């Protein structure tokens, strides 16, 4: 037998202060049990359209209040998928074996560092090997300065001084000066200067 | 991040080692010291020689006019000329000036002063040369002059005369010995 309580959507709206009817109480208790089962993951396979609509509303209200939490594995999987899409990687679902992005990115870095270091070391060894053993120091010999450009004793130029020539120092200094002037001029001209 | 820091450190060390090796190769070249500026004929030496030459000419002019005192003063200027340190020409020029100065002093009867000039020149000489031999020759002449000043009729001075003449002979022998050695050396060098 149908009553007004059977059609809560089309029936008359009860007064705000009116007591709940037994029928309403029974319906509320049945719906509460249904919500509890749903939250516990034991959603009934079949239910009325009205109950499903109410159940969805209840689920949305609960989720909006922030009290709904996903399992840790599922939550991490969803975050990893979102980040992978954000960094340009292939999106898609992730299974329970999802590798964290940071760990996956770091996996090749040590190999790259080790490989580059090895290449540099090999290049250095090859460089030292190809240069060969150190050769003996090369001696950069400067051009020897001609003797007549050097300051030196005047003995070869003057020779022995006889007793008669002791006082002839003026002639000897002239000879020495002229000889040294030749060497001086030659040296200056060789260096590209004006004497 | 720490891996990249390690990589940069390894590359830096390798390049540093390479550069260090390059630097060692550059150091391997031994450079022989070029002649010191004092070894070659320079402006200082030519300036000193030029001044000495002019003082000698000046003294010759004075002597030609009989102005021996002025000539002595001009020759003395040569002894105070500044030559480059270690220049062999300096000793030769000064010894030659001392020889001339001593002869001029002897002519002025300043025999002891002449002897001082000569003995100082011999003592200050760093090597034997024809100019040192010349000083010994002048020294012999000074000894002769000393002997000539003594009275050979005075028995008390006779011994001194003998000593001075012996000293003169020794000085001439020394001069000859130096000349002989130097001439032989020059012949060998040629």
Interface residues (C-beta under 8 A of the other chain):
Chain A: X109 X110 X112 X113 X116 X117 X120 X121 X123 X124 X127 X128 X131 X134 X135 X137 X138 X139 X140 X141 X142 X145 X149 X150 X151 X152 X153 X154 X155 X156 X158 X159 X160 X161 X163 X166 X167 X169 X170 X172 X173 X174 X176 X177 X180 X181 X183 X184 X187
Chain B: X3 X4 X6 X7 X10 X11 X14 X17 X18 X21 X24 X25 X28 X29 X30 X31 X32 X34 X35 X38 X39 X40 X41 X42 X43 X45 X46 X49 X50 X52 X53 X56 X57 X59 X60 X84 X87 X88 X89 X92 X93 X96 X97 X99 X100 X103 X127 X129 X130 X131 X133 X134 X137 X138 X141 X179 X182 X183 X186 X189
